[in-house]
Amino acid sequence: MADVHCSRCGQTREGFERPPFPGAIGARVQAGICRECWAQWLKQQTMLINEYRLTPIEPKARKFLEGEMEKFFFGPGSQAPEGFQPPK
């Protein structure tokens, strides 16, 4: 695995051999996001799916999740739903 200078955390860490997601955003993740930040995204994505009760196979849900992924890695960050309380 090649190391990448992660644009999210700013550290040089292990990257991806192949894009972890299809399409252009997957290529951007492969080029500039580390595996640790990807793992953080997977937790965020799971929370979004559960809180919004999304069905990831539905095109509208997939588009929403891709938009949140874009914000999480390359924008201001993906936010939790209003009133979300993480489990203790």
N, C-alpha and C positions, 0 to 999 in steps of 0.2 A: 504494500500500500504506500502510496505517495503521501507525503505530508503537505498540508496546505496552510497558508496564512489565512485563518478564518476571519471573514469580514464581520461576523457577529460578535465573537468574543475577543478578537484581536490577538489570539495566540496561534502559534504554529503547532498543529496537531495532526493526527492521523486523518486522512481524507478517504475518499471512495475510489475504488477501482472502476466502478460503473456508476452511472447516475442512479440515485436511490428512488427516483420518481420519474415518470415519463415526461417527455416534452422539453420545452425550453427552460422551464424552471428547474427541472431535474439536472440539466446540464449546468446551470448556474450554481446549483447546490454542489455538484461534483467539483466544480472549478474553485469554489471559494468558501465552503462550509465544512467544519470538522465533524467527526462522528459524534462527539459529545454534544454539540449543539443540535445535531439531528435527533439525538435521543431526547433532548429537551422538547423539541418540536413534537415528537411522537406523543409525549405526555400531554402537551398542550392540545394537540389534535384530538386525543381521546377525551379530554375534558370537554372540548367543544362539541364533539359528537354526542356525548352523554347529556350535557346540559341543554343543548338545543334539540336533542332527540332526532339527530340526523340519520338518514340512511345513505351511507356513502356511495351506494350504487346509483342513486338518483342524480341526474345531471346537475340540478340546481344545488344540491348539497356538495357535490364535487367542486363546482365553480366557487361556492362559498369557501370551502376548505383551501382551495388553491389560492384564493385571495388572501386568506388569513396566513397561509404559508409565506406568501410574498411579503406581507407586512412583518411577520415574525423574523424573517431572515434579512430583508433588504429595506425595510421601512421602519415606521415608528414602533413596531411590535404588535403582536396580537394580544388583545385584551380579553379577560374573562368576562362572561356575561354579568350584567348588573345584578348585584345581590349574591353573587357566587361566594360560597364559603367552602374553602378546601376542607376535606375530611381530616379529622384529628388523628 
